[in-house]
Amino acid sequence: MARGDDQASLFGEDAEESRPASEVAGASLAHQPLAARMRPRALREVVGQDHITREGSLLPRLIATNRFGSLVFYGPPGCGKTSIAEAIARETQSRFVRVNAVMSNVAELREILAIARRRPEARTLLFIDELHRFNKAQQDLLLPDVEEGNVRLIGATTHNPGFYVNPPLLSRSHLFRLEPLSTEAVAGVLRKALLDAERGLGARAHSAADKVLTDLAVLCDGDLRRALNALEVIALSLPEQAAITEQEIEVFARERRIRYDADEDEHYDTISAFIKSCRGSDPDAAMYWLAKMLAGGEDARFIARRLVILASEDVGLADPLALPLAVAAHHACDFIGLPEAELTLAHATLYIAAAPKSNSATLALGEAKRALKEQPVQSVPVHLRDKGGQASKRAGHGKGYLYSHDFPENISGQNYLETPLDLFVPKAVGAEAKMAERLARWRALRDQVRPG
């Protein structure tokens, strides 16, 4: 279990919880990973999050007055959530207690909260990493002490707080969204770490061209912690004073993993980008997002199901072959499996992205549902009712029905609703354009031959 990383001794107080030796003031920096050694010591040292840390914005004002309540930081891995929390604790001289929601439990929370109540003067700052991992009961346990001000909560999450943090807790917190760090920001910190003799790798006297550090930053997808860890591994694999070259970056690139976590924001954001790229008829973008999902280990059947939906929702009648092709791709994923099914998914993706688009079926279904909701429900006209059975025949069911094939172009002119409705509006695109012409002719013919 991860105990609270009580940094009280950092600020002249005795710690009441056990904590890793690396967190104790005065502990040797050499035992910490480079990413931990290079963490900002003050809010002004945080890089890449100027939208919330620049002078005069809300967060610095709250910290300067030391009157903030609870805070929730939401953003991707390695963007600075933990660093900002630690910087806030230092600048406000707060008693800093850190727990990881994956390993914590109710008993630990109760103990931390009880200590905070006994020491109100210490202004306990409780940092919960991966807050979204706490269940409802654990989150609810925090509420009374958050409301009373016994603790000030800082929650960090990679998940959308609107879905994973209880509304009562979220409503009592200031929410700040952090963005992935830019390549320039990451490369700048890598250069600083390479030169810093106190906290970084400066004592080893490595050199690296700007392009090398930029390439490493690009490979790390805005994750500064990952970039610093990679730099440290590369540097320690070389003799001191050796240059870090593109060759070392190429070795790292071959072992690179795409950041793509199932059931997290990256999963939903990427499939959303894939769907919208297909809908927007951009096959290049669609293929990129497809490749990212496959590299991240996404379920091929999940992607295939989305293609089936796209075929009806967004291609529709403009290309009626899209649906059977997508269904065939889904079937192929089942009996072929990955990696060969990647080719099938690429085939279907390119076809749907390049196909003419129409959402007329989607719109027509919506109009029909609205008519059912907003208007009286229509009865089936007598001439359309089933006439099977003696009772139905005696009731006159089916009487007056006109058999379409007895009329020119199979159009009898008969109404099939008691009150006719215009629900389907075909679009003049792809195969649907011919359908629109055909329906227009039939409408004119129906008006000519309609009985009465």
Rosetta blueprint (number, residue, H / E / L):
1 M L
2 A L
3 R L
4 G L
5 D L
6 D L
7 Q L
8 A H
9 S H
10 L H
11 F H
12 G L
13 E L
14 D L
15 A L
16 E L
17 E L
18 S L
19 R L
20 P L
21 A H
22 S H
23 E H
24 V L
25 A L
26 G L
27 A L
28 S L
29 L H
30 A H
31 H H
32 Q L
33 P L
34 L H
35 A H
36 A H
37 R H
38 M L
39 R L
40 P L
41 R L
42 A L
43 L H
44 R H
45 E H
46 V L
47 V L
48 G L
49 Q L
50 D H
51 H H
52 I H
53 T H
54 R L
55 E L
56 G L
57 S L
58 L H
59 L H
60 P H
61 R H
62 L H
63 I H
64 A H
65 T H
66 N L
67 R L
68 F L
69 G L
70 S E
71 L E
72 V E
73 F E
74 Y E
75 G L
76 P L
77 P L
78 G L
79 C L
80 G L
81 K H
82 T H
83 S H
84 I H
85 A H
86 E H
87 A H
88 I H
89 A H
90 R H
91 E H
92 T L
93 Q L
94 S L
95 R E
96 F E
97 V E
98 R E
99 V E
100 N E
101 A L
102 V L
103 M L
104 S L
105 N L
106 V H
107 A H
108 E H
109 L H
110 R H
111 E H
112 I H
113 L H
114 A H
115 I H
116 A H
117 R H
118 R H
119 R L
120 P H
121 E H
122 A H
123 R L
124 T E
125 L E
126 L E
127 F E
128 I E
129 D E
130 E L
131 L H
132 H H
133 R H
134 F L
135 N L
136 K H
137 A H
138 Q H
139 Q H
140 D H
141 L H
142 L H
143 L H
144 P H
145 D H
146 V H
147 E H
148 E H
149 G L
150 N L
151 V E
152 R E
153 L E
154 I E
155 G E
156 A E
157 T E
158 T L
159 H L
160 N L
161 P H
162 G H
163 F H
164 Y H
165 V L
166 N L
167 P H
168 P H
169 L H
170 L H
171 S H
172 R L
173 S E
174 H E
175 L E
176 F E
177 R E
178 L L
179 E L
180 P L
181 L L
182 S L
183 T H
184 E H
185 A H
186 V H
187 A H
188 G H
189 V H
190 L H
191 R H
192 K H
193 A H
194 L H
195 L H
196 D L
197 A L
198 E L
199 R L
200 G L
201 L L
202 G H
203 A H
204 R H
205 A L
206 H L
207 S E
208 A E
209 A L
210 D H
211 K H
212 V H
213 L H
214 T H
215 D H
216 L H
217 A H
218 V H
219 L H
220 C L
221 D L
222 G L
223 D L
224 L H
225 R H
226 R H
227 A H
228 L H
229 N H
230 A H
231 L H
232 E H
233 V H
234 I H
235 A H
236 L H
237 S L
238 L L
239 P L
240 E L
241 Q L
242 A L
243 A E
244 I E
245 T L
246 E H
247 Q H
248 E H
249 I H
250 E H
251 V H
252 F H
253 A H
254 R H
255 E L
256 R L
257 R L
258 I L
259 R L
260 Y L
261 D L
262 A L
263 D L
264 E L
265 D H
266 E H
267 H H
268 Y H
269 D H
270 T H
271 I H
272 S H
273 A H
274 F H
275 I H
276 K H
277 S H
278 C H
279 R H
280 G L
281 S L
282 D L
283 P H
284 D H
285 A H
286 A H
287 M H
288 Y H
289 W H
290 L H
291 A H
292 K H
293 M H
294 L H
295 A H
296 G L
297 G L
298 E L
299 D L
300 A H
301 R H
302 F H
303 I H
304 A H
305 R H
306 R H
307 L H
308 V H
309 I H
310 L H
311 A H
312 S H
313 E H
314 D H
315 V H
316 G H
317 L H
318 A H
319 D L
320 P L
321 L L
322 A H
323 L H
324 P H
325 L H
326 A H
327 V H
328 A H
329 A H
330 H H
331 H H
332 A H
333 C H
334 D H
335 F H
336 I H
337 G L
338 L L
339 P L
340 E L
341 A H
342 E H
343 L H
344 T H
345 L H
346 A H
347 H H
348 A H
349 T H
350 L H
351 Y H
352 I H
353 A H
354 A H
355 A L
356 P L
357 K L
358 S L
359 N L
360 S H
361 A H
362 T H
363 L H
364 A H
365 L H
366 G H
367 E H
368 A H
369 K H
370 R H
371 A H
372 L H
373 K H
374 E H
375 Q L
376 P L
377 V L
378 Q L
379 S L
380 V L
381 P L
382 V H
383 H H
384 L H
385 R L
386 D L
387 K L
388 G L
389 G L
390 Q H
391 A H
392 S H
393 K H
394 R H
395 A L
396 G L
397 H L
398 G L
399 K L
400 G L
401 Y L
402 L L
403 Y L
404 S H
405 H H
406 D H
407 F L
408 P H
409 E H
410 N H
411 I L
412 S L
413 G L
414 Q L
415 N L
416 Y L
417 L L
418 E L
419 T L
420 P L
421 L L
422 D L
423 L L
424 F L
425 V L
426 P L
427 K L
428 A L
429 V L
430 G L
431 A H
432 E H
433 A H
434 K H
435 M H
436 A H
437 E H
438 R H
439 L H
440 A H
441 R H
442 W H
443 R H
444 A H
445 L H
446 R H
447 D H
448 Q H
449 V H
450 R L
451 P L
452 G L
